[in-house]
């Protein structure tokens, strides 16, 4: 009976199986063809340059030299005694610690204030987003005029008030602060738009439920409803702002060129100088690896520690 049941079941036509296999193969082939441009771009633009940097970091290759040799960890040992590299690490860290919390805090405060007032939301969003879409070099030129020690409007106001007139971009004690404020100005608009999008996505029912439960004050609603629901947006903004702060280059190159006395030297400018000014591609590749290691470490810490506290709704 069992044999009869097995043999009497509905038989699968051989032609149907073959047709399904052909369709499955065609679907896979189409999927790989659609992914091919992205794969080729990833290999050519990211993977191969990364492998080249990794290989050059252990050589003494200089642009134009007839050859190069493998020198092991000598480039990394040289960094330990390189005062310019040490200054760039220290300045990048100070700049990031100044720019990241201020630009996130100011953007969040502005976003909450704008969201609370329904009118003029689009206007303020466009105004604060203006620095993001502006050319950094052009804006740097405007900042150079605003912060000029003798003809700049800022020092003119301070002079009228009877206060001191610092050399904002030419004095070692002020240059990093000035670049930090410019960095905050650049990042606030971008973060503001992200926070506004995050605030808009919070369901209004949660605020109504909070009021029914006795939550009346604006601060209590922010702390109990807005802050937890804004967690994913805050994590994204933190990662983006940290990355933008660490890779600061254009304003430093345009306004100070790392001076005075390396007081505004940053990591990306050190990489640029070693590669395209001194043509020491091997040493520049080693500094690049250090830069990538710092970025990866920060991303890992942020995602490991903060992502667990984020409420994804």
RODO-2510 file (C-alpha; in nm, 4 decimals, decimal comma):
residues 313
     n   res          X          Y          Z
     1     x     0,0000     0,0000     0,0000
     2     x     0,2849     0,2302     0,0835
     3     x     0,4476     0,1651    -0,2489
     4     x     0,1155     0,2267    -0,4167
     5     x     0,0764     0,5583    -0,2351
     6     x     0,4224     0,6668    -0,3366
     7     x     0,3791     0,5734    -0,6950
     8     x     0,0247     0,7093    -0,7231
     9     x     0,1071     1,0646    -0,6021
    10     x     0,1008     1,3596    -0,8384
    11     x     0,4042     1,3376    -1,0605
    12     x     0,6006     1,6500    -1,1321
    13     x     0,6428     1,6974    -1,5025
    14     x     1,0062     1,7019    -1,6059
    15     x     0,9471     1,9967    -1,8399
    16     x     0,7999     2,2067    -1,5516
    17     x     1,1076     2,1513    -1,3318
    18     x     1,3374     2,2435    -1,6145
    19     x     1,1384     2,5586    -1,6853
    20     x     1,1512     2,6648    -1,3204
    21     x     1,5266     2,6046    -1,3080
    22     x     1,5724     2,8141    -1,6205
    23     x     1,3642     3,0965    -1,4756
    24     x     1,5620     3,0801    -1,1489
    25     x     1,8909     3,0982    -1,3332
    26     x     1,7629     3,3907    -1,5377
    27     x     1,6551     3,5746    -1,2223
    28     x     1,9970     3,5245    -1,0628
    29     x     2,1707     3,6363    -1,3813
    30     x     1,9597     3,9529    -1,3997
    31     x     2,0322     4,0273    -1,0323
    32     x     2,4087     3,9944    -1,0858
    33     x     2,3898     4,2145    -1,3973
    34     x     2,2054     4,4822    -1,1991
    35     x     2,4628     4,4650    -0,9220
    36     x     2,7610     4,4615    -1,1598
    37     x     2,8039     4,8428    -1,1911
    38     x     2,7999     4,8814    -0,8122
    39     x     3,0463     4,5941    -0,7678
    40     x     3,2857     4,7320    -1,0311
    41     x     3,2637     5,0818    -0,8812
    42     x     3,3279     4,9478    -0,5306
    43     x     3,6304     4,7482    -0,6430
    44     x     3,7828     5,0304    -0,8503
    45     x     3,7032     5,3242    -0,6203
    46     x     3,7334     5,1721    -0,2716
    47     x     3,8850     4,8253    -0,2568
    48     x     4,1832     4,8716    -0,4905
    49     x     4,2862     5,2149    -0,3471
    50     x     4,2620     5,0684     0,0030
    51     x     4,4865     4,7766    -0,0941
    52     x     4,7311     5,0195    -0,2596
    53     x     4,7443     5,2387     0,0539
    54     x     4,7941     4,9312     0,2697
    55     x     5,0848     4,8166     0,0532
    56     x     5,2510     5,1611     0,0206
    57     x     5,2401     5,2205     0,3980
    58     x     5,5187     4,9653     0,4440
    59     x     5,7463     5,1059     0,1721
    60     x     5,9641     5,4153     0,1252
    61     x     5,8038     5,4987    -0,2099
    62     x     5,8459     5,8580    -0,3246
    63     x     5,6818     6,0004    -0,6337
    64     x     5,9295     6,0094    -0,9236
    65     x     6,1780     5,7721    -0,7596
    66     x     6,3014     5,4869    -0,9847
    67     x     6,2030     5,2244    -0,7262
    68     x     6,1087     5,1565    -0,3687
    69     x     6,1845     4,9033    -0,0989
    70     x     5,9933     4,7341     0,1798
    71     x     6,0797     4,9025     0,5130
    72     x     5,8347     4,7318     0,7480
    73     x     5,7112     4,9522     1,0316
    74     x     5,9667     5,2316     0,9833
    75     x     5,7008     5,4790     0,8661
    76     x     5,4965     5,4190     1,1807
    77     x     5,8087     5,4508     1,3975
    78     x     5,8847     5,7836     1,2306
    79     x     5,5396     5,9123     1,3306
    80     x     5,6287     5,8755     1,6986
    81     x     5,8967     6,1430     1,6644
    82     x     5,7205     6,3578     1,4041
    83     x     5,6159     6,6847     1,5708
    84     x     5,3916     6,7810     1,2784
    85     x     5,2062     6,4498     1,3002
    86     x     5,1685     6,4911     1,6775
    87     x     5,0317     6,8438     1,6320
    88     x     4,7860     6,7253     1,3660
    89     x     4,6551     6,4479     1,5941
    90     x     4,6155     6,6879     1,8865
    91     x     4,4518     6,9630     1,6774
    92     x     4,2110     6,7207     1,5084
    93     x     4,1046     6,5867     1,8473
    94     x     4,0541     6,9342     1,9963
    95     x     3,8681     7,0522     1,6860
    96     x     3,6345     6,7482     1,6967
    97     x     3,5661     6,7852     2,0694
    98     x     3,4760     7,1502     2,0078
    99     x     3,2680     7,1106     1,6908
   100     x     3,0716     6,7888     1,7494
   101     x     2,8873     6,8679     2,0764
   102     x     2,8250     7,2330     1,9880
   103     x     2,6918     7,1682     1,6373
   104     x     2,4661     6,8847     1,7570
   105     x     2,3386     7,0745     2,0627
   106     x     2,2667     7,3987     1,8753
   107     x     2,0999     7,2124     1,5861
   108     x     1,8776     7,0131     1,8238
   109     x     1,7766     7,3273     2,0135
   110     x     1,6944     7,5140     1,6913
   111     x     1,5022     7,2147     1,5539
   112     x     1,2849     7,1880     1,8648
   113     x     1,2163     7,5639     1,8627
   114     x     1,1318     7,5639     1,4919
   115     x     0,9118     7,2547     1,5264
   116     x     0,7269     7,4145     1,8178
   117     x     0,6355     7,7133     1,6019
   118     x     0,4530     7,5855     1,2963
   119     x     0,4894     7,9059     1,0942
   120     x     0,8104     7,9824     0,9077
   121     x     0,9440     7,6279     0,9325
   122     x     1,0392     7,6065     0,5653
   123     x     1,2036     7,9511     0,5757
   124     x     1,4280     7,8678     0,8726
   125     x     1,5084     7,5273     0,7227
   126     x     1,6296     7,6946     0,4023
   127     x     1,8246     7,9644     0,5865
   128     x     2,0136     7,7272     0,8135
   129     x     2,0775     7,4800     0,5311
   130     x     2,2438     7,7523     0,3212
   131     x     2,6005     7,6852     0,4528
   132     x     2,5708     7,3210     0,3485
   133     x     2,5036     7,3985    -0,0173
   134     x     2,7538     7,6831    -0,0364
   135     x     3,1047     7,6416    -0,1717
   136     x     3,3382     7,6006     0,1218
   137     x     3,6210     7,7923    -0,0439
   138     x     3,3896     8,0878    -0,1158
   139     x     3,2584     8,0835     0,2402
   140     x     3,6156     8,0622     0,3699
   141     x     3,7010     8,3780     0,1797
   142     x     3,4045     8,5536     0,3416
   143     x     3,5210     8,4318     0,6848
   144     x     3,8717     8,5570     0,6083
   145     x     3,7288     8,9069     0,5606
   146     x     3,5020     8,8869     0,8669
   147     x     3,7917     8,7770     1,0902
   148     x     4,0583     9,0078     0,9426
   149     x     4,2520     9,1700     1,2310
   150     x     4,2422     9,5267     1,0912
   151     x     3,9545     9,5611     0,8419
   152     x     3,7277     9,2796     0,9641
   153     x     3,3755     9,3746     1,0897
   154     x     3,4115     9,1566     1,4009
   155     x     3,7194     9,3368     1,5267
   156     x     3,5605     9,6713     1,4311
   157     x     3,2710     9,5956     1,6671
   158     x     3,5092     9,4849     1,9421
   159     x     3,7140     9,8019     1,8905
   160     x     3,4028    10,0193     1,9273
   161     x     3,3171     9,8379     2,2512
   162     x     3,6657     9,9080     2,3853
   163     x     3,7624     9,5391     2,3843
   164     x     4,0712     9,3685     2,2518
   165     x     4,1036     9,2811     1,8848
   166     x     4,2621     8,9353     1,8518
   167     x     4,4293     8,8107     1,5386
   168     x     4,1716     8,5335     1,4961
   169     x     4,3478     8,3378     1,2225
   170     x     4,7062     8,4487     1,2832
   171     x     4,7553     8,3848     1,6560
   172     x     4,8288     8,0359     1,7866
   173     x     4,5909     8,0709     2,0819
   174     x     4,2943     8,1790     1,8657
   175     x     4,3277     8,0018     1,5325
   176     x     4,1812     7,6664     1,6389
   177     x     3,8907     7,8376     1,8179
   178     x     3,8138     8,0396     1,5047
   179     x     3,8227     7,7307     1,2833
   180     x     3,6036     7,5522     1,5375
   181     x     3,3329     7,8187     1,5194
   182     x     3,3427     7,8026     1,1397
   183     x     3,3045     7,4232     1,1668
   184     x     3,0038     7,4629     1,3970
   185     x     2,8500     7,7081     1,1509
   186     x     2,9009     7,4562     0,8688
   187     x     2,7504     7,1595     1,0533
   188     x     2,4530     7,3186     1,2326
   189     x     2,2446     7,3560     0,9165
   190     x     2,2987     6,9977     0,8023
   191     x     2,2183     6,8578     1,1472
   192     x     1,9170     7,0868     1,1796
   193     x     1,7527     6,9425     0,8679
   194     x     1,8101     6,5875     0,9944
   195     x     1,6629     6,6686     1,3363
   196     x     1,3597     6,8364     1,1778
   197     x     1,2971     6,5232     0,9725
   198     x     1,3275     6,3113     1,2868
   199     x     1,0888     6,5332     1,4830
   200     x     0,8328     6,5221     1,2028
   201     x     0,8352     6,1400     1,2113
   202     x     0,7368     6,1217     1,5801
   203     x     0,3649     6,0236     1,6057
   204     x     0,1500     6,3008     1,7571
   205     x    -0,0486     6,0360     1,9446
   206     x     0,2438     5,9856     2,1825
   207     x     0,2234     6,3474     2,2995
   208     x    -0,1543     6,3148     2,3473
   209     x    -0,1042     5,9952     2,5480
   210     x     0,1610     6,1669     2,7590
   211     x    -0,0799     6,4513     2,8403
   212     x    -0,3469     6,2011     2,9454
   213     x    -0,0873     6,0430     3,1777
   214     x    -0,0235     6,3797     3,3418
   215     x     0,2831     6,4969     3,1490
   216     x     0,2187     6,8692     3,1068
   217     x     0,5445     7,0653     3,0839
   218     x     0,7355     7,1005     2,7604
   219     x     1,0583     6,9725     2,9159
   220     x     0,8844     6,6562     3,0453
   221     x     0,7369     6,5875     2,7010
   222     x     1,0787     6,6362     2,5423
   223     x     1,2545     6,4074     2,7902
   224     x     0,9879     6,1321     2,7974
   225     x     0,8718     6,1340     2,4343
   226     x     1,0918     6,3374     2,1993
   227     x     1,4346     6,2316     2,3240
   228     x     1,3744     5,8508     2,3140
   229     x     1,1968     5,8666     1,9767
   230     x     1,4767     6,0830     1,8355
   231     x     1,7390     5,8212     1,9257
   232     x     1,8059     5,6790     1,5750
   233     x     1,8306     6,0293     1,4273
   234     x     2,0670     6,1375     1,7049
   235     x     2,2933     5,8365     1,6467
   236     x     2,3056     5,9070     1,2732
   237     x     2,3767     6,2769     1,3305
   238     x     2,6518     6,1925     1,5800
   239     x     2,8288     5,9589     1,3369
   240     x     2,7989     6,1995     1,0444
   241     x     2,9154     6,5014     1,2459
   242     x     3,2086     6,3132     1,3960
   243     x     3,3184     6,1982     1,0511
   244     x     3,2878     6,5486     0,9048
   245     x     3,4857     6,6966     1,1944
   246     x     3,7713     6,4467     1,1715
   247     x     3,8129     6,4957     0,7981
   248     x     3,8255     6,8758     0,8122
   249     x     4,0622     7,0055     0,5447
   250     x     3,9279     7,2707     0,3078
   251     x     3,8795     7,5545     0,5567
   252     x     4,2196     7,4878     0,7155
   253     x     4,3943     7,4779     0,3782
   254     x     4,2200     7,7938     0,2571
   255     x     4,2412     8,0081     0,5706
   256     x     4,5543     7,9085     0,7636
   257     x     4,7439     7,6361     0,5736
   258     x     4,8115     7,4702     0,9065
   259     x     4,9729     7,7772     1,0661
   260     x     5,0890     7,9546     1,2601
   261     x     5,3550     7,7112     1,3851
   262     x     5,1339     7,4067     1,3142
   263     x     4,8688     7,5433     1,5529
   264     x     4,5948     7,4484     1,3047
   265     x     4,7580     7,1487     1,1385
   266     x     4,5088     6,8613     1,1009
   267     x     4,5367     6,4996     0,9924
   268     x     4,4046     6,5289     0,6375
   269     x     4,6301     6,8255     0,5658
   270     x     4,9310     6,6292     0,6920
   271     x     4,8403     6,3469     0,4536
   272     x     4,8019     6,5968     0,1692
   273     x     5,1324     6,7699     0,2455
   274     x     5,3331     6,4503     0,2704
   275     x     5,1863     6,3098    -0,0534
   276     x     5,1569     6,6097    -0,2847
   277     x     5,4072     6,8610    -0,1424
   278     x     5,6955     6,6390    -0,0245
   279     x     5,5973     6,3461    -0,2566
   280     x     5,6502     6,0918     0,0250
   281     x     5,3710     5,8577    -0,0736
   282     x     5,4846     5,5758     0,1562
   283     x     5,4775     5,7918     0,4689
   284     x     5,1521     5,9572     0,3592
   285     x     4,9937     5,6112     0,3177
   286     x     5,1016     5,5200     0,6719
   287     x     4,9389     5,8364     0,8112
   288     x     4,6283     5,7526     0,6086
   289     x     4,6101     5,4120     0,7753
   290     x     4,6269     5,5787     1,1164
   291     x     4,3460     5,8130     1,0094
   292     x     4,1315     5,5190     0,8915
   293     x     4,2003     5,3307     1,2161
   294     x     4,0833     5,6298     1,4221
   295     x     3,7639     5,6648     1,2166
   296     x     3,6854     5,2928     1,2384
   297     x     3,7511     5,2885     1,6137
   298     x     3,5169     5,5819     1,6723
   299     x     3,2443     5,4267     1,4573
   300     x     3,2810     5,0966     1,6421
   301     x     3,2589     5,2600     1,9845
   302     x     2,9572     5,4673     1,8845
   303     x     2,7636     5,1780     1,7362
   304     x     2,8544     4,9363     2,0181
   305     x     2,7814     5,1693     2,3088
   306     x     2,5119     5,4033     2,1807
   307     x     2,3189     5,1766     1,9448
   308     x     2,2084     4,9592     2,2402
   309     x     2,0492     5,2626     2,4056
   310     x     1,8644     5,3757     2,0951
   311     x     1,4912     5,3163     2,0809
   312     x     1,3867     5,2203     1,7284
   313     x     1,0174     5,2690     1,7824
***
